[in-house]
Amino acid sequence: MRGETGRASSGTSATAASAATAATAALRVDVAVDLAAVEARLTGAGVAFERVSVGAEAVVVVSSYGGRVYGPFFDGGAPENWLPDAFGSDAAFRALLDGGEWNVGGDRLWVGPEIAYMIPDRADYWGSYTMPPSLDPGRHALSRVGDEVTMDRTVDLESFTAPTGSARVGLRLRVRPAAHPLRHLRDGGTSSAVRYAGYTTEVRLDLESDGAQEAESWVLNQVRGGGTALVAASLGVQVTDYYEPVGELLRPVAGGVAVSLTGADRFKIGFAAPQVTGRAGHLRWADGSGADDTAPDLVLFVRSSPVDASAEYSEEPDPSPGRRGDALHLYDDDGGLGGFAEVEARGTPVLGPRPDPVTDRFTTWWFRGPVADVARIAQHLLGIPEEAVVASLPARP
């Protein structure tokens, strides 16, 4: 495994976001956050949203605040991706939104490269980190036709890397259900004991800039800490550290790599485009699958994204100008932002001043069921053998 190291940063990440998290925690009420609670919080805050069916008794909630996708929710229960504690009460959630907070959980769309548009000073990465408000939370026009939800926003950005200058990005995000990816396998591919939910995120990016500014869509799903990421990759895949080194939390497995996403150890890593397939997943124990459970369930999330080895993926570690080319990333929080992790994918890069618009499709699949069945699905979709999938599992809580 070839690793290349970025800067090991000190202090807490995104200081302003950490302060907001602490402030809302004081208002939190310990209640179960399920589908009804999420919709109640959004309704109480006056946020437009739509509920979309994405499987048998499975839905996602598409929120206009931040352009988020929450869920899936199976049988109206808890969301399978990560949401902050502020969803536990109206007061905490309103405080989060009143502060213009970006860290509201779920599956989101940003524009990269981060190093160009959010970091005014590469020598002071965390101290200078700035979220453009038109990027997140942004202002979204939300509409629906049938089972497809569309959100439009315009993002105004300033590039702090050469060439410096302004960029305006029009984003159109479409969310619709996705068919079961294994439905045509003659051996069935799965069993009736496994629950399924899936949706496609279609992103249209339209760049207009002062000069040769770069831009690429950037889709990030916040997942719960305590799981394992599985990335389909070539033997010896080039992995780049962006923050603190990932170290022994990453280990090679047949067909790719496994990475422990603890939600307590901050790191970000990138995977070189020529050596990944565009599929990455996250595996964790289902709620209620404690150490004493004799028949525990797993939850598997897999994202399929477009990867072009010839494309100029433009994200860079802060101390290493010119070190680029990563199409997939993983992020693990140290607990300062809530203890989540992220599975990140990049869309087609474009170069200003006025390239043709590009459209990319990212498909998200979720499965919940018995260990052997879910491990077999991971083998089908990620090419990692069942036994390696099972061996990568964290200890049960």
N, C-alpha and C positions, 0 to 999 in steps of 0.2 A: 504494500500500500504506500503510495507516494504522497507525502504531505508537505504543504508549503505554508509557512506561518505568517499571519498578519499580526497586528498590534495586540498585545495583552493590555486591556484597558483597566483602569482602576475606578473605584467608586461605584455608585449605583447607576444603572442604565436609565437614560431618559428621565432626568431629575424631575421635570415638571409633571410627567405622567405618574411617577412614583408618589409625588405629593398629592396628586388628585386621587390616586388609589387609596392612600391613607385617609384622606378626608372623607371619602365615601364609605370606607370601612366603618367609620364611627357611626354612620347612619344605618348600617346594614341590619336587617332583621333575619334571623335564621329560620327561613321557611324553604320548603322544597321548591326549586325552580323548575317548573315543568312547562308544557306548552301553554296552558292557561295563564300561568304567571308571566311568561314572556309577552304574550299578546296583551295582557293587562297593563304591563309596564309601558309598552309602546303606545297603547291607546291612551293611557293616562297622561303621557307626555306629548300627545298630539302628533305622533310620528305615523306617517302613512306606511302601510305594509300590506302584503298579500300572503295568504297561505296557499301553498302548492302541494298537491299530492304527488309523491315521488316513489310510491310503492304501496304494497298492501298494508293498510293502517299505518302508513308512514308519511309524514309531511315535512316540508321546510317552511320557514317564515322568511320572506324577503323584505327587508327593512330599508326604507328610504334614508334613514340616518346612517351615513357612512357607506351606504350601498352594500349592506351585509346580507349574508345568507346564514340563518341560524338553523341548526339541526343537522341531521334529521331527528325528529321526535317519533319514536315508535309507540303506538297506542296512547298518545298524549302525554307520555312520560318526560323524563329529563332530556335535554339536548345531548347528542352524542359528541358534538364539538364543545369547545371551551367558551364559557361566558363568565364575566366578572361577577363578584359577589353583589355588586350594586343592583343586579336584577332581583335581589331578595326583598326590596321595598320600593315603594313609589318615591319616597324622599331621597333615598340614595341614588336611584336612577335619574331623577330630575337633576340632582346636583352634578352627576356625571355629565349629562347633556348640557346643562347650563354653562359648564366650564369649557365647552367645545372639545371635549375629550375624544381622542381617536381610539383609545384602548377599550373598545366596547365588545370585543370578542367576535366569534363567528368567522365566516369566510369572506374575504375582502379583496378588492382590486386597487392596486396602487400603480404608479408610473415610475419606472426606473430610468437611469441608475440612481440609487439612493445617494451615492457619493457625490453626484453632481447637483442634485436638487434639494437635499436635506442637510448637507454638511458644509456650512460656510467656511470652516477652518479644518482642514485635514489633520493638522497638528493637535487639535482639540476636539476630537470626534464627538464625545459625549457632551462636553461642555457647550458646543456650538450647535448641537442637533436641533433642527427647527422643522416642524411639520407645517407645510403650506396649508392653510385652512381650506382652500378651494380643492385640495386633494383629499383631505380627510379632516372633518366629516364631509365637506363639500355640500353642494346643493343639488339634489336629484329630482328630476321629473319622472314620476313613476306611473306606468300604465300597464294594462293587462289586456290580452286578447286570448281567449281560451285558457289553456294551461301554460302560456308563456308570459312572463313578466319582463318588462323592459324598463331600464333606468338610464337616463341621459344626464351627463354633467359636463361642464367645461372647467378645465384645470389650468390655472396660470402659474407658471414656474419660472424660477431664475436659476440659470446654471452657474455654479461656482467653480467648475473646472473648465479648462480651455476646450473649446472657445466659450468664454463667458457671454451671457446674453439671455434674453427672454425667450420663453417657449409657451405656446398655448396648445393644449391637447384637448380635443373633443373625444369623450369616451361614451360608448353605448354598450351597456351590459344587458344581455338577454339570458334569462334563466328558465329552463324548461326540463321536464322529466326525461330521464335516460333509460332505455330498455336494459334489462338484465344482460350483462356482457357475456354470460355463459349459456345463454338460452339455446344456442344451436349446437352445443356439444352433444354428441350422440350418447355419451355415457352419463349425461345429465349435468356433470360438472359440479353439482351441489346437491343438497338434500332439502326436503321440506322443513327440516328443523332449523334452517338458517333463514333469518329475516333479511330482506334486501330493501335498500333505498338508493336511488341514483338520480343525478341531474347533470345537465350540460350547462356550462357557462360559456356563452359566446361573447367575445370582446371585440369591438371595433375601435381602433385607435386612429385618430386623424391629427397629425402634427403640423403646426405652423410656427416657425421659429425665426429668430434674427439671422441665424447662420447655420453652421453645421452642427447644431445640437443633436444629441442622440436621445432616443426614447424607446421604451419597450413596455408592454403591459406586464404586470407583475401580480400574480394571484397567490394569496397567502391564506391558508386555513389554520386558525388557532385551535390546537388540539390540547387535550388534557395532559399535564405532566404525569410521569410515571409509566409511560409506555415505551415502545421500541419502534424506531423508524426502520423501514426496509426499502432500500434503493436498488433497483435493477441496474446493474453496471458490469462493465468489462473487468476481467482480471487485472489488478494493478491500477484501477481507476485513480486518476489524479484528484486529490482532495485538497482544498485550500482552506486554511484557517483564516477567518476574518477578525475574530476577537480573541479571547483566551483559547489556547489549544484544546481540541476535543480529546486528545490523549486516548486513554484506554476505553473511553465510552464508545469508540468506534472500533469495530472488528470486521474483518473480511469473512464472508460466508460464500458458499457455492452460489453463483449467479448474481452476486452483488455485495452489499455491505449491510450490516445491522448497526444501528446507532441508538444508544440508550438516551432517551429524552426524559430526564428526571424532573424538569421544572425547578431544579435547584442548583444547576451548574451552568453558568452563562457561557455560551459559545455560538458561533455561526460558522457553518462550513458550506463550501460550494463544490459542485461536481462538474468536471470538464465535459462540455457538450459532446465531443466525439465518442465518449465512453459510457454514455447513459442512453437508455431507451426512451426516456420521458415519463416512465412510470415510477412512482414512489408511493409508499404506504406507511401507515401507522397502526400498530397493533397494541391493544391493551386488554386487561381483564374487564369484563362487563360489570356494571354496578351490581353489588350483591354477591359477587364471586369471591368470597373471602377464603381464608386458608382452610376453613372447616367445610367448605362446600364440596360435596362429593361429585358433582356434575357441573363444573364451572363453565360459563360462557365467555367467548372472546368477542371483541369488537374490532373489526378490520376496516380501515379507510384506505382507499387507493385512488390516486389521481393520475389520470392519463393526460399528458400535455404534449404539444408539438415541440420537437427538438430538431434543429437544423445545424449540423456540425460546421457548415460554412458560414453561418450567421455570426455577426459581430456582437455577441453578448457583452454588455459594457460595464457591468458591475465590477468594482475593484476594492480590495482592502485599503484602508486609509493610508498605511505607510508605503504602499506599493503601486504607484502610478504605472499603468500599462499592463499590470498582471490581471488578466481578464479571461473571458471565455467560458464562464460557468452558466449552465442552463437550468440547474436545479440547486436549491439551497435548503438547509435545515437550520432552524434557530431554536435554542433552548434558553429559557429565562432562568435567572438566578433566584427568583422569588420576589424581586423588587417590583415587578409589574403584575404579579398575580400568580406566578408559578405555572405558566402555560408553556407550550412549545409551538413551533410553526413548521408546516410543510409548504415550501414555496416553489413556484414554477414561473418561468419567463415566456413571454410571447415573442413574436417576430420583431427584431430590432429594426428601427428606421432611422434615417439620417436627414436632418433638415437642410434647407429651410422649408421646402414644401413637397415632401414625398407623397406618393399615393397612399390613401388610407389602407390599413391592413386589418384583417379579421382573423382571429384565432379562436379555437375551440378547446376548452378544458373540460374533461368529463370526470365526475366524482362518483365513486361507488362506495357504499357502506354495507357491511355484512355483520350480523350478530347471531351467534349460535355456538354449538359445541366445538371444542378445541380441534378435534380431528377434521371436522368438516370445514371449518374456517381456515385451517392450515392448508388444506387441499386447494381452497380457492386462492389463497395467496400464491401457491405454487403455479396455478394456472395463469394468474395475472402478472406475476412478478418474475417467474422463472426461478424462484428460490425453492429448493426441495422442502417438502413438508417437514422432514426431521430437523432441518436447519431453522425453519420458522419456529417450531416448538422450542428448540434449544435457545432461541433468542428472547423468549418471554421473560419479563421481570418476575420477581417473586410475588406471589399473591398477597394482597394487603391483609 
